[in-house]
Amino acid sequence: MNPFSLLLRNLVHAVTAVLMLIPIMLTMGEAGDPNTPVKTYPDSTNPYITEYLSPDIAAHRSGAGLAPQNTLMAFENIVGNSNSGAGTLEFDVQITADGELVLMHDLMYDSITNAEEEFGRKGVFVSSLTLEEAQRLNLGENFEINGEYPYKGLRGDDIPENLRVVTCDRVIDYVEANCGSRKYNYVIEIKSIGANGMKAADKLYSIITERGLQDRVIWSTFAPLTSSYMEKQYPEIPRTADAIEAIQFYFHFRMDWDLQDVAPSYEALQIPYGASALDNAINLGTRELLNYAHSNNIAVQYWTINSEEDIRTLTLNGADCIMTDYPETAYEVIKDCQH
């Protein structure tokens, strides 16, 4: 092919892609047809695809609406409450400067702790502190409930142990030792990026396999490089789609293309809805999308769903998991949908 023909072909492909994107972008917030029947796949081999009207309930950041997020206190609150409704515990992990795997959502401690005061600077990254240094912080510093800040100002020995930075292995050991006959599943997201993301994956894999939890853990990351590493090194651990894979899924869904052409190797999508998706500026909770995912043996797990109306809508549309800061509320709404 001569250079001119090659240039013309590439130009046509680029223009075609743009023209295809325009109608998709203009209709991303549409609600879908409420009369679309929900398709079920009882013979699915994916354990994360749940029975219709019975989505799993995941305590988001271990129940962040009820106790400071990603703390041992939050896990105590869920595991010790037989009425919490949660079947899954969702939390985030990162690598510290000394190679420990700790629970933390944000890359920096600034927003939820007294890190700036304690270390005399802004921008205190999780990866910049050792575990011992991080455990000087109060993870309940900015936690608000009912208009109050019950743990604000606690310093030094006054900070209870269950409000300090906690390691992943300690949390899992606590849950496994105190859950009784109830066996929780885990959704664990690696927030560390780059080389630290790979170190976090190695550490998390060891924690999972040493405790024989391979069939109760699905791990995730939005970082494509970390996701590729997880897939290559540890393909036996179920994972969720990374950011690029999620976009690829959505584009195939909207174009009604065969997703198997790209051979997806993930078991679940973890995607936003409602307020988490800018109040449905993009609507990822339609029956059409859920049917498409299930037809490809992919589960769909939604975050962060705190509105009763959103919980009801997603349950009726066939969602597989509701990640919420308020598991008890989700449990009551789902029960109502079943009657």
VMD Tcl script that draws the C-alpha trace (Angstrom):
set ca {
  {0.00 0.00 0.00}
  {1.44 3.37 -1.00}
  {1.89 6.11 1.63}
  {-1.07 8.13 0.35}
  {-3.44 5.17 0.49}
  {-2.21 4.29 3.97}
  {-2.76 7.87 5.16}
  {-6.25 7.93 3.62}
  {-7.18 4.64 5.26}
  {-6.00 5.82 8.67}
  {-7.90 9.07 8.24}
  {-11.10 7.22 7.37}
  {-10.69 4.97 10.42}
  {-10.14 7.97 12.69}
  {-13.17 9.84 11.35}
  {-15.32 6.71 11.64}
  {-14.26 6.21 15.28}
  {-15.16 9.81 16.13}
  {-18.54 9.55 14.40}
  {-19.26 6.35 16.32}
  {-18.34 7.98 19.61}
  {-20.57 11.03 19.20}
  {-23.97 9.27 19.52}
  {-22.61 7.11 22.35}
  {-21.42 10.14 24.32}
  {-24.72 11.97 23.76}
  {-26.74 9.06 25.12}
  {-24.56 7.87 28.01}
  {-27.06 9.08 30.60}
  {-30.15 7.39 29.14}
  {-32.01 5.17 31.59}
  {-32.66 2.25 29.27}
  {-36.00 0.57 28.70}
  {-37.71 -0.42 31.98}
  {-39.66 -3.04 30.04}
  {-36.52 -4.87 29.00}
  {-36.74 -8.34 30.56}
  {-33.98 -9.33 32.93}
  {-32.18 -12.37 31.56}
  {-30.92 -14.94 34.01}
  {-28.19 -17.51 33.54}
  {-28.66 -20.24 36.18}
  {-25.92 -22.37 34.58}
  {-23.30 -19.64 34.83}
  {-19.88 -20.81 35.97}
  {-19.12 -17.40 37.50}
  {-19.70 -17.55 41.28}
  {-19.99 -13.74 41.43}
  {-23.13 -13.73 39.28}
  {-25.89 -13.90 41.87}
  {-29.49 -15.00 41.77}
  {-31.90 -12.35 40.49}
  {-33.16 -10.03 43.25}
  {-30.49 -11.35 45.62}
  {-27.42 -9.20 45.03}
  {-24.52 -9.60 47.39}
  {-24.03 -6.72 49.85}
  {-20.48 -5.49 50.27}
  {-19.53 -3.26 53.18}
  {-17.73 -0.50 51.27}
  {-14.40 0.40 52.89}
  {-15.62 -1.94 55.64}
  {-18.78 0.12 56.29}
  {-17.52 3.70 56.00}
  {-20.83 5.29 56.96}
  {-20.87 3.63 60.35}
  {-17.23 3.80 61.48}
  {-13.98 5.31 60.20}
  {-13.19 3.67 56.88}
  {-10.71 0.82 56.50}
  {-10.15 0.53 60.26}
  {-10.28 -2.46 62.55}
  {-13.12 -0.63 64.33}
  {-15.17 -0.74 61.13}
  {-14.60 -4.49 60.76}
  {-15.53 -5.06 64.39}
  {-18.74 -3.15 63.74}
  {-19.70 -5.32 60.77}
  {-18.49 -8.73 61.93}
  {-19.99 -8.26 65.37}
  {-23.41 -7.32 63.96}
  {-25.46 -10.30 62.82}
  {-27.99 -7.90 61.25}
  {-25.49 -5.99 59.11}
  {-26.59 -7.80 55.96}
  {-23.09 -7.79 54.51}
  {-21.82 -10.95 52.86}
  {-18.67 -9.32 51.53}
  {-16.08 -7.01 53.03}
  {-14.60 -4.47 50.61}
  {-11.42 -2.58 51.38}
  {-8.33 -0.98 49.86}
  {-4.66 -1.82 50.39}
  {-1.30 -0.15 49.80}
  {2.38 -0.86 50.43}
  {4.24 1.08 53.12}
  {7.86 2.23 52.96}
  {8.92 -0.93 54.82}
  {6.91 -3.31 52.64}
  {3.85 -3.87 54.82}
  {0.41 -4.12 53.22}
  {-1.95 -1.74 55.02}
  {-5.54 -0.64 54.57}
  {-5.93 2.82 53.05}
  {-7.98 4.26 50.20}
  {-6.31 7.58 49.41}
  {-2.68 7.65 48.26}
  {-2.04 10.21 51.01}
  {-3.05 10.24 54.67}
  {-3.89 13.96 54.61}
  {-7.66 13.92 54.12}
  {-8.72 11.52 56.89}
  {-5.99 11.77 59.53}
  {-3.86 14.26 61.49}
  {-0.88 13.54 59.20}
  {-0.03 17.18 58.43}
  {0.10 18.01 62.12}
  {2.02 14.87 63.03}
  {4.70 15.11 60.34}
  {4.75 18.85 59.73}
  {4.04 18.71 56.02}
  {1.31 18.22 53.47}
  {1.30 15.35 51.02}
  {2.07 12.47 53.38}
  {1.96 9.48 51.05}
  {1.17 6.02 52.37}
  {4.28 4.73 50.58}
  {6.48 7.30 52.36}
  {5.87 6.04 55.92}
  {6.81 2.83 57.66}
  {4.06 0.93 59.42}
  {5.34 2.11 62.80}
  {5.25 5.74 61.66}
  {1.78 5.39 60.15}
  {0.39 3.90 63.34}
  {0.96 7.21 65.11}
  {-1.98 8.63 63.13}
  {-5.64 8.88 64.13}
  {-7.75 7.38 61.33}
  {-10.90 8.73 62.97}
  {-9.76 12.36 62.93}
  {-12.22 13.55 60.27}
  {-14.92 10.89 60.60}
  {-18.35 12.49 60.88}
  {-21.57 10.81 61.98}
  {-24.84 12.53 62.85}
  {-23.13 15.90 62.58}
  {-20.47 15.03 65.17}
  {-16.78 14.08 65.07}
  {-16.49 11.57 67.93}
  {-12.79 10.75 67.48}
  {-11.38 14.14 66.52}
  {-8.39 15.33 68.55}
  {-7.28 11.95 69.85}
  {-3.48 11.80 70.01}
  {-0.76 9.49 71.27}
  {-1.88 6.81 73.72}
  {-5.46 8.15 73.56}
  {-5.88 6.78 70.04}
  {-7.49 3.34 70.42}
  {-5.74 0.46 68.68}
  {-8.70 -0.12 66.37}
  {-8.38 3.42 64.97}
  {-4.75 3.07 63.95}
  {-3.40 1.99 60.57}
  {-3.91 -1.76 60.31}
  {-2.31 -4.43 58.13}
  {-4.26 -6.56 55.69}
  {-3.23 -9.83 57.32}
  {-4.34 -8.65 60.75}
  {-7.75 -7.62 59.47}
  {-8.34 -10.88 57.65}
  {-7.18 -12.91 60.64}
  {-9.57 -10.94 62.85}
  {-12.51 -11.58 60.52}
  {-11.75 -15.28 60.11}
  {-11.39 -15.75 63.87}
  {-14.63 -13.94 64.75}
  {-17.09 -14.66 61.93}
  {-18.40 -17.89 63.46}
  {-20.22 -20.05 60.92}
  {-20.55 -17.10 58.54}
  {-17.86 -17.05 55.88}
  {-17.33 -13.61 54.40}
  {-16.09 -12.97 50.91}
  {-13.53 -10.23 50.27}
  {-13.23 -7.58 47.59}
  {-9.73 -6.15 47.90}
  {-8.54 -3.25 45.75}
  {-4.86 -2.50 45.30}
  {-4.41 1.27 45.32}
  {-0.60 1.31 45.08}
  {0.67 2.12 41.60}
  {3.78 1.39 39.54}
  {6.36 -0.90 41.14}
  {4.54 -0.57 44.47}
  {1.39 -1.95 42.84}
  {3.25 -5.08 41.84}
  {4.76 -5.41 45.33}
  {1.27 -5.06 46.78}
  {-0.01 -7.80 44.48}
  {2.80 -10.14 45.56}
  {2.13 -9.46 49.24}
  {-1.63 -9.81 48.88}
  {-1.29 -13.06 46.95}
  {0.78 -14.50 49.80}
  {-1.79 -13.42 52.38}
  {-4.65 -14.92 50.37}
  {-3.00 -18.26 49.60}
  {-1.48 -18.79 53.05}
  {-5.02 -18.67 54.46}
  {-6.64 -20.69 51.67}
  {-8.97 -17.87 50.67}
  {-8.59 -18.13 46.89}
  {-12.26 -19.01 46.43}
  {-13.48 -16.14 48.63}
  {-11.41 -13.24 47.30}
  {-11.79 -11.16 44.19}
  {-9.07 -8.54 43.81}
  {-8.98 -5.43 41.75}
  {-7.07 -2.37 40.66}
  {-7.81 0.48 38.29}
  {-4.13 0.61 37.28}
  {-3.72 -1.30 33.99}
  {-0.04 -2.15 34.58}
  {-0.80 -3.64 37.99}
  {-3.80 -5.47 36.54}
  {-1.65 -6.99 33.77}
  {0.89 -8.09 36.36}
  {-1.83 -9.71 38.50}
  {-3.24 -11.51 35.47}
  {0.15 -12.77 34.33}
  {1.58 -13.81 37.70}
  {-1.53 -14.98 39.53}
  {-4.25 -15.92 37.00}
  {-5.91 -18.28 39.48}
  {-7.13 -15.38 41.65}
  {-10.36 -13.89 40.24}
  {-10.03 -10.21 39.39}
  {-12.17 -7.32 38.21}
  {-11.71 -5.26 35.07}
  {-9.21 -2.43 35.17}
  {-10.07 1.05 33.88}
  {-9.16 0.36 30.25}
  {-10.99 -2.97 30.23}
  {-14.10 -1.32 31.69}
  {-14.10 1.29 28.90}
  {-13.55 -1.44 26.34}
  {-16.50 -3.38 27.77}
  {-18.77 -0.33 27.64}
  {-17.83 0.46 24.05}
  {-18.48 -3.13 22.94}
  {-21.81 -3.12 24.77}
  {-22.96 0.11 23.16}
  {-21.89 -1.03 19.70}
  {-23.43 -4.48 20.25}
  {-20.12 -6.09 19.36}
  {-19.06 -9.56 20.44}
  {-17.07 -9.07 23.65}
  {-15.43 -12.46 23.17}
  {-13.44 -10.96 20.31}
  {-11.22 -9.38 23.00}
  {-11.31 -12.48 25.24}
  {-11.97 -10.81 28.62}
  {-10.15 -12.56 31.45}
  {-11.83 -10.77 34.36}
  {-14.78 -12.13 36.36}
  {-16.45 -8.87 37.32}
  {-16.93 -5.22 36.52}
  {-16.83 -2.80 39.42}
  {-18.52 0.35 38.20}
  {-20.27 3.43 39.63}
  {-23.93 4.39 39.59}
  {-26.04 7.30 40.77}
  {-24.15 9.91 42.76}
  {-20.91 8.01 42.17}
  {-21.46 8.34 38.42}
  {-22.32 12.07 38.62}
  {-25.99 11.28 39.18}
  {-26.20 9.16 36.07}
  {-24.46 11.54 33.70}
  {-23.38 8.10 32.59}
  {-25.89 5.38 33.37}
  {-24.17 2.05 33.87}
  {-27.07 0.44 35.69}
  {-29.42 -0.45 32.83}
  {-30.94 -3.85 32.30}
  {-29.43 -3.89 28.84}
  {-25.91 -3.50 30.22}
  {-26.46 -6.10 32.91}
  {-27.91 -8.57 30.42}
  {-24.93 -8.04 28.12}
  {-22.46 -8.61 30.97}
  {-24.23 -11.74 32.18}
  {-24.40 -13.15 28.65}
  {-20.61 -12.90 28.66}
  {-20.35 -14.59 32.09}
  {-19.28 -11.34 33.79}
  {-20.67 -10.17 37.13}
  {-21.47 -6.49 37.74}
  {-20.70 -4.93 41.12}
  {-21.72 -1.31 41.83}
  {-20.15 1.38 44.03}
  {-20.85 3.41 46.10}
  {-24.59 2.88 46.47}
  {-26.06 4.62 49.53}
  {-29.40 5.83 48.16}
  {-32.37 3.54 48.82}
  {-33.78 4.41 45.40}
  {-30.52 3.44 43.70}
  {-30.29 0.19 45.67}
  {-33.84 -0.67 44.60}
  {-33.24 0.20 40.94}
  {-30.06 -1.86 40.69}
  {-31.62 -4.81 42.50}
  {-34.60 -4.85 40.13}
  {-32.31 -4.48 37.13}
  {-30.28 -7.55 38.09}
  {-27.13 -6.24 39.82}
  {-24.84 -8.85 41.35}
  {-23.39 -6.79 44.18}
  {-24.23 -3.55 45.96}
  {-21.19 -1.92 47.58}
  {-22.47 0.46 50.22}
  {-21.42 2.41 53.29}
  {-24.70 1.29 54.94}
  {-25.13 -2.50 54.60}
  {-28.17 -2.71 56.88}
  {-30.08 -0.22 54.73}
  {-29.24 -2.18 51.58}
  {-30.37 -5.40 53.25}
  {-33.79 -3.97 54.10}
  {-34.30 -2.51 50.61}
  {-33.33 -5.78 48.93}
  {-35.66 -7.76 51.19}
  {-38.47 -5.39 50.18}
  {-37.69 -6.01 46.49}
  {-38.07 -9.75 47.04}
  {-41.66 -9.42 48.26}
}
mol new
graphics top color blue
foreach p $ca { graphics top sphere $p radius 0.5 }
foreach p [lrange $ca 0 end-1] q [lrange $ca 1 end] { graphics top cylinder $p $q radius 0.2 }
display resetview
